Amino acid sequence: MTCIEIFQDGAAPYTELGWSDDKVKTMVVGGGYTHLQPAGMLDVLYNTAVLPCLAVDYTKRPAFTQLVVRVDDSFSAIFPD
């Protein structure tokens, strides 16, 4: 969620939906709702880092070390040395 907050200029996630905290918990945990890609966030960052971290099943979420590798590989492909 930190990535979402960064690209929303520090705004809390899901506030744009006007949902209460309880509604957010219900929709995210019970309903599998995932946060939309913020404007300005590269597709590769959203797809390789944000979406996997939002998996409802916590065992499917990547470890931090996996995230580092995924993001580094993705950005290396876009911005080669």
N, C-alpha and C positions, 0 to 999 in steps of 0.2 A: 504494500500500500504506500510505502514511502515514495516509490517511483510515481505513482498516481499523484500524490500530494505535491511533489516537485513540479510536475508538468501542469498542475492546477494552481500554481503560484501560492502554495501553502494551504489551499482550501482543503477542508476535510473531505474524504471520499464520500460519495453518494449524496452529498448535500444538495446537489443540483436536482435530485429526484423529489425532494420535499418529504422524504420518508422519515418517520420517527426511528430512533435507535432500535426499538423492538422490531419494526417492520424490516429494517436493513438486516438484522440478524435472521429473521424468518426467511427472507428472500435469498440471502447469501448461503446460509447453512442448510436450510431446508429445501430451498427452491433451486439452488445451483446457479443463481444469478451471478454473472461476472461483470465487473466494472467495464464500461465502454472505454475504448482507447481515447485518451485525451488528445486534443489538438496539439500538434507539434511533436508528439512522440513518434519516433520512427517505428515502422511496422516490425522491424526485426527485434527491437527492444520489447515491444508489447508481446510479440509471439514467443520469444525465447526466454524472457524473464518474468513478465507480469502474469500472463495467462497460466503458466505452469504453477506459479505460486498460489493461484486462486483455486486450485483443485479442491473440490469438496472433501475428497478422501485425502487426509493429510499424509498418508503413506506414498501418495503419488506426487507430492510436492518435492522439488529438488532441494538438495542440501546447498548451503551457501557456496561450498567449493564447486559444486556442479554449476551453479549460477555464474560464478566467475568465469569458468571455462566457456560456457555457452555464450555469454555476452562478449568475451574476448574473441572467440572464434567468429561470431557474427560481425562484429565491428571490424575485425581484420579483413574479412571478405569485402566489406564495403569501402574501408579506408586503408588499402594496402600501403605499406611503407614506401 
